[in-house]
Amino acid sequence: MFDIGFWELGIIFVIALIVVGPEKMPGLIKGAGQWIGKIQRTVRSMRYEIEKEAQTAEYRQLNKEFLEEDKQLKDLAREPLNDGVSSQDQPSQSPDEKLANDK
């Protein structure tokens, strides 16, 4: 996240030691650590919530697409197979007779 190396941290520590003093430095470090921990927990929680919401929206979209395809398949299954010609109009033929007529 931040590109701070060892020497930069060392300089910050020395300046803080001079400004704050050696007596208050342990309390300052403890407080900074607590604040950093709180910030990390907050960021982690926010990231989790955003990912959870994104997945919920994605699942909702996938469910909608699935239901649309399911409806289309059910509609296709309800359509007559012989394009409007009723089965009463066609004489019944055995499979052997159909093969002979197709040749």
PLY file of the C-alpha trace (Angstrom):
ply
format ascii 1.0
element vertex 103
property float x
property float y
property float z
element edge 102
property int vertex1
property int vertex2
end_header
0.00 0.00 0.00
2.58 2.56 1.10
6.13 2.22 -0.12
7.90 2.90 3.18
11.17 1.09 3.74
13.26 0.38 6.79
15.24 3.63 6.66
12.10 5.78 6.29
10.58 4.10 9.34
13.82 4.61 11.26
13.84 8.35 10.48
10.16 8.68 11.49
10.90 6.84 14.75
13.89 9.08 15.60
11.90 12.27 14.87
8.98 11.00 16.97
11.37 10.12 19.79
12.82 13.63 19.74
9.43 15.37 19.55
7.48 13.21 22.03
10.27 12.11 24.34
11.30 8.69 25.58
8.75 8.69 28.44
5.66 8.98 26.22
6.97 6.93 23.30
5.67 3.48 24.45
2.15 4.89 24.93
2.31 6.55 21.52
3.40 3.33 19.83
0.65 1.37 21.63
-2.01 3.90 20.61
-0.78 3.93 17.00
-0.90 0.13 16.93
-4.47 0.13 18.24
-5.56 2.68 15.63
-3.90 0.71 12.84
-5.65 -2.45 14.05
-9.03 -0.70 14.08
-8.46 0.66 10.58
-7.46 -2.79 9.30
-10.56 -4.40 10.83
-12.80 -1.71 9.35
-11.27 -2.10 5.89
-11.54 -5.89 6.10
-15.19 -5.63 7.16
-16.00 -3.19 4.36
-14.27 -5.41 1.78
-16.25 -8.43 3.02
-19.54 -6.54 2.77
-18.77 -5.29 -0.73
-17.81 -8.78 -1.92
-20.92 -10.24 -0.31
-23.15 -7.67 -2.03
-21.42 -8.22 -5.38
-21.96 -11.97 -5.10
-25.60 -11.46 -4.14
-26.19 -9.27 -7.21
-24.36 -11.78 -9.41
-26.41 -14.69 -8.06
-29.61 -12.70 -8.54
-28.69 -12.10 -12.21
-27.77 -15.76 -12.75
-31.05 -16.88 -11.17
-32.99 -14.49 -13.43
-31.22 -15.87 -16.53
-31.85 -19.43 -15.38
-35.56 -18.77 -14.88
-35.83 -17.16 -18.34
-34.17 -20.16 -19.99
-36.36 -22.52 -17.98
-39.48 -20.70 -19.18
-38.28 -20.85 -22.80
-37.66 -24.59 -22.53
-41.08 -25.17 -21.01
-42.68 -23.14 -23.80
-40.81 -25.20 -26.41
-41.97 -28.41 -24.74
-45.60 -27.27 -24.96
-45.43 -26.49 -28.70
-46.69 -29.19 -31.10
-43.90 -31.13 -32.73
-45.39 -31.31 -36.24
-45.79 -27.58 -36.99
-49.55 -27.25 -36.82
-50.54 -30.50 -38.56
-52.66 -32.52 -36.22
-51.93 -36.17 -35.68
-55.49 -37.06 -36.75
-54.83 -35.77 -40.31
-51.86 -38.09 -40.82
-52.44 -41.79 -41.35
-50.63 -43.95 -38.89
-47.71 -45.81 -40.43
-45.39 -48.35 -38.99
-41.69 -47.48 -38.77
-40.97 -49.89 -41.66
-43.50 -48.16 -43.92
-42.02 -44.75 -43.06
-38.57 -46.01 -44.07
-39.86 -47.34 -47.35
-41.61 -44.02 -48.11
-38.51 -42.00 -47.27
-36.40 -43.95 -49.80
0 1
1 2
2 3
3 4
4 5
5 6
6 7
7 8
8 9
9 10
10 11
11 12
12 13
13 14
14 15
15 16
16 17
17 18
18 19
19 20
20 21
21 22
22 23
23 24
24 25
25 26
26 27
27 28
28 29
29 30
30 31
31 32
32 33
33 34
34 35
35 36
36 37
37 38
38 39
39 40
40 41
41 42
42 43
43 44
44 45
45 46
46 47
47 48
48 49
49 50
50 51
51 52
52 53
53 54
54 55
55 56
56 57
57 58
58 59
59 60
60 61
61 62
62 63
63 64
64 65
65 66
66 67
67 68
68 69
69 70
70 71
71 72
72 73
73 74
74 75
75 76
76 77
77 78
78 79
79 80
80 81
81 82
82 83
83 84
84 85
85 86
86 87
87 88
88 89
89 90
90 91
91 92
92 93
93 94
94 95
95 96
96 97
97 98
98 99
99 100
100 101
101 102
